[in-house]
Amino acid sequence: MAGISRILGGYHIQADNIAGLDLGRKVANYDFPKIKAYFEGAAPK
């Protein structure tokens, strides 16, 4: 929703929104398993 509001407000274009969402998903897919391991106590010490 934040991306759409920035498009409608004239701050970004749709292509920027799509690229930003794609990058955010890639970062989350890379980091989440590592972060989850810390919360579950399975992270290396």
N, CA, C and O atoms as CSV, one atom per row, in Angstrom:
chain,resi,resn,atom,element,x,y,z
A,1,MET,N,N,0.820,-1.188,0.000
A,1,MET,CA,C,0.000,0.000,0.000
A,1,MET,C,C,0.870,1.261,0.000
A,1,MET,O,O,0.514,2.259,-0.626
A,2,ALA,N,N,1.997,1.217,0.693
A,2,ALA,CA,C,2.864,2.392,0.722
A,2,ALA,C,C,3.391,2.702,-0.675
A,2,ALA,O,O,3.477,3.863,-1.074
A,3,GLY,N,N,3.744,1.643,-1.417
A,3,GLY,CA,C,4.238,1.859,-2.771
A,3,GLY,C,C,3.185,2.468,-3.671
A,3,GLY,O,O,3.476,3.361,-4.467
A,4,ILE,N,N,1.963,1.984,-3.544
A,4,ILE,CA,C,0.871,2.519,-4.371
A,4,ILE,C,C,0.614,3.982,-4.026
A,4,ILE,O,O,0.392,4.800,-4.918
A,5,SER,N,N,0.642,4.316,-2.736
A,5,SER,CA,C,0.390,5.710,-2.358
A,5,SER,C,C,1.483,6.625,-2.894
A,5,SER,O,O,1.209,7.771,-3.250
A,6,ARG,N,N,2.718,6.133,-2.957
A,6,ARG,CA,C,3.811,6.964,-3.482
A,6,ARG,C,C,3.676,7.140,-4.996
A,6,ARG,O,O,4.060,8.177,-5.537
A,7,ILE,N,N,3.136,6.137,-5.676
A,7,ILE,CA,C,2.880,6.267,-7.113
A,7,ILE,C,C,1.785,7.307,-7.344
A,7,ILE,O,O,1.925,8.207,-8.173
A,8,LEU,N,N,0.699,7.163,-6.598
A,8,LEU,CA,C,-0.414,8.095,-6.766
A,8,LEU,C,C,-0.026,9.516,-6.359
A,8,LEU,O,O,-0.564,10.485,-6.895
A,9,GLY,N,N,0.895,9.641,-5.423
A,9,GLY,CA,C,1.360,10.957,-4.990
A,9,GLY,C,C,2.381,11.568,-5.943
A,9,GLY,O,O,2.751,12.731,-5.786
A,10,GLY,N,N,2.841,10.799,-6.928
A,10,GLY,CA,C,3.772,11.317,-7.919
A,10,GLY,C,C,5.238,11.219,-7.519
A,10,GLY,O,O,6.091,11.823,-8.169
A,11,TYR,N,N,5.548,10.476,-6.468
A,11,TYR,CA,C,6.936,10.360,-6.024
A,11,TYR,C,C,7.699,9.285,-6.781
A,11,TYR,O,O,8.910,9.399,-6.969
A,12,HIS,N,N,7.001,8.243,-7.217
A,12,HIS,CA,C,7.627,7.128,-7.915
A,12,HIS,C,C,6.773,6.738,-9.113
A,12,HIS,O,O,5.616,7.142,-9.237
A,13,ILE,N,N,7.376,5.938,-9.995
A,13,ILE,CA,C,6.623,5.352,-11.098
A,13,ILE,C,C,6.410,3.870,-10.786
A,13,ILE,O,O,7.092,3.316,-9.923
A,14,GLN,N,N,5.490,3.238,-11.466
A,14,GLN,CA,C,5.152,1.839,-11.192
A,14,GLN,C,C,6.364,0.928,-11.336
A,14,GLN,O,O,6.511,-0.020,-10.565
A,15,ALA,N,N,7.232,1.193,-12.303
A,15,ALA,CA,C,8.415,0.343,-12.485
A,15,ALA,C,C,9.297,0.365,-11.242
A,15,ALA,O,O,9.864,-0.665,-10.877
A,16,ASP,N,N,9.427,1.516,-10.585
A,16,ASP,CA,C,10.200,1.610,-9.344
A,16,ASP,C,C,9.552,0.780,-8.249
A,16,ASP,O,O,10.244,0.114,-7.478
A,17,ASN,N,N,8.244,0.817,-8.179
A,17,ASN,CA,C,7.520,0.057,-7.168
A,17,ASN,C,C,7.728,-1.441,-7.367
A,17,ASN,O,O,7.974,-2.168,-6.405
A,18,ILE,N,N,7.633,-1.897,-8.591
A,18,ILE,CA,C,7.805,-3.323,-8.889
A,18,ILE,C,C,9.223,-3.772,-8.559
A,18,ILE,O,O,9.414,-4.825,-7.950
A,19,ALA,N,N,10.214,-2.984,-8.957
A,19,ALA,CA,C,11.609,-3.340,-8.671
A,19,ALA,C,C,11.877,-3.345,-7.172
A,19,ALA,O,O,12.581,-4.224,-6.675
A,20,GLY,N,N,11.327,-2.378,-6.449
A,20,GLY,CA,C,11.518,-2.317,-5.002
A,20,GLY,C,C,10.880,-3.498,-4.290
A,20,GLY,O,O,11.471,-4.055,-3.366
A,21,LEU,N,N,9.683,-3.885,-4.709
A,21,LEU,CA,C,9.029,-5.044,-4.111
A,21,LEU,C,C,9.823,-6.320,-4.385
A,21,LEU,O,O,9.957,-7.170,-3.505
A,22,ASP,N,N,10.343,-6.454,-5.588
A,22,ASP,CA,C,11.145,-7.624,-5.948
A,22,ASP,C,C,12.410,-7.692,-5.093
A,22,ASP,O,O,12.747,-8.752,-4.566
A,23,LEU,N,N,13.099,-6.580,-4.956
A,23,LEU,CA,C,14.311,-6.550,-4.145
A,23,LEU,C,C,13.998,-6.865,-2.685
A,23,LEU,O,O,14.731,-7.619,-2.044
A,24,GLY,N,N,12.934,-6.305,-2.164
A,24,GLY,CA,C,12.546,-6.568,-0.785
A,24,GLY,C,C,12.255,-8.040,-0.541
A,24,GLY,O,O,12.627,-8.583,0.499
A,25,ARG,N,N,11.602,-8.679,-1.478
A,25,ARG,CA,C,11.311,-10.115,-1.340
A,25,ARG,C,C,12.593,-10.944,-1.366
A,25,ARG,O,O,12.730,-11.907,-0.611
A,26,LYS,N,N,13.532,-10.568,-2.237
A,26,LYS,CA,C,14.802,-11.298,-2.307
A,26,LYS,C,C,15.590,-11.165,-1.008
A,26,LYS,O,O,16.166,-12.141,-0.529
A,27,VAL,N,N,15.617,-9.975,-0.441
A,27,VAL,CA,C,16.313,-9.759,0.828
A,27,VAL,C,C,15.646,-10.568,1.932
A,27,VAL,O,O,16.329,-11.215,2.727
A,28,ALA,N,N,14.322,-10.536,1.987
A,28,ALA,CA,C,13.594,-11.281,3.018
A,28,ALA,C,C,13.829,-12.780,2.873
A,28,ALA,O,O,14.024,-13.465,3.877
A,29,ASN,N,N,13.817,-13.297,1.673
A,29,ASN,CA,C,14.038,-14.726,1.464
A,29,ASN,C,C,15.447,-15.143,1.869
A,29,ASN,O,O,15.658,-16.282,2.286
A,30,TYR,N,N,16.399,-14.250,1.753
A,30,TYR,CA,C,17.784,-14.532,2.140
A,30,TYR,C,C,17.959,-14.442,3.658
A,30,TYR,O,O,18.592,-15.309,4.259
A,31,ASP,N,N,17.408,-13.408,4.274
A,31,ASP,CA,C,17.628,-13.140,5.694
A,31,ASP,C,C,16.712,-13.904,6.638
A,31,ASP,O,O,17.140,-14.287,7.727
A,32,PHE,N,N,15.481,-14.132,6.254
A,32,PHE,CA,C,14.508,-14.692,7.192
A,32,PHE,C,C,14.932,-16.026,7.799
A,32,PHE,O,O,14.796,-16.190,9.011
A,33,PRO,N,N,15.438,-16.988,7.025
A,33,PRO,CA,C,15.840,-18.255,7.650
A,33,PRO,C,C,16.927,-18.068,8.717
A,33,PRO,O,O,16.922,-18.763,9.733
A,34,LYS,N,N,17.842,-17.147,8.491
A,34,LYS,CA,C,18.907,-16.896,9.469
A,34,LYS,C,C,18.346,-16.245,10.730
A,34,LYS,O,O,18.706,-16.623,11.845
A,35,ILE,N,N,17.472,-15.274,10.548
A,35,ILE,CA,C,16.863,-14.595,11.692
A,35,ILE,C,C,15.991,-15.576,12.475
A,35,ILE,O,O,16.008,-15.578,13.706
A,36,LYS,N,N,15.241,-16.398,11.773
A,36,LYS,CA,C,14.378,-17.382,12.416
A,36,LYS,C,C,15.197,-18.357,13.259
A,36,LYS,O,O,14.765,-18.751,14.342
A,37,ALA,N,N,16.368,-18.747,12.774
A,37,ALA,CA,C,17.233,-19.665,13.520
A,37,ALA,C,C,17.633,-19.066,14.861
A,37,ALA,O,O,17.719,-19.795,15.849
A,38,TYR,N,N,17.879,-17.774,14.927
A,38,TYR,CA,C,18.218,-17.127,16.197
A,38,TYR,C,C,17.052,-17.200,17.171
A,38,TYR,O,O,17.254,-17.470,18.355
A,39,PHE,N,N,15.861,-16.969,16.702
A,39,PHE,CA,C,14.691,-17.010,17.575
A,39,PHE,C,C,14.385,-18.425,18.052
A,39,PHE,O,O,13.850,-18.616,19.144
A,40,GLU,N,N,14.724,-19.410,17.235
A,40,GLU,CA,C,14.477,-20.795,17.605
A,40,GLU,C,C,15.622,-21.412,18.399
A,40,GLU,O,O,15.520,-22.550,18.857
A,41,GLY,N,N,16.711,-20.667,18.563
A,41,GLY,CA,C,17.855,-21.165,19.317
A,41,GLY,C,C,18.747,-22.109,18.546
A,41,GLY,O,O,19.572,-22.806,19.138
A,42,ALA,N,N,18.595,-22.143,17.243
A,42,ALA,CA,C,19.373,-23.066,16.416
A,42,ALA,C,C,20.525,-22.374,15.698
A,42,ALA,O,O,21.214,-23.003,14.895
A,43,ALA,N,N,20.744,-21.102,15.971
A,43,ALA,CA,C,21.808,-20.360,15.285
A,43,ALA,C,C,23.171,-20.763,15.843
A,43,ALA,O,O,23.294,-21.073,17.028
A,44,PRO,N,N,24.185,-20.759,14.991
A,44,PRO,CA,C,25.533,-21.086,15.482
A,44,PRO,C,C,26.034,-20.035,16.463
A,44,PRO,O,O,25.726,-18.850,16.334
A,45,LYS,N,N,26.798,-20.480,17.430
A,45,LYS,CA,C,27.294,-19.543,18.453
A,45,LYS,C,C,28.703,-19.128,18.197
A,45,LYS,O,O,29.266,-18.345,18.963
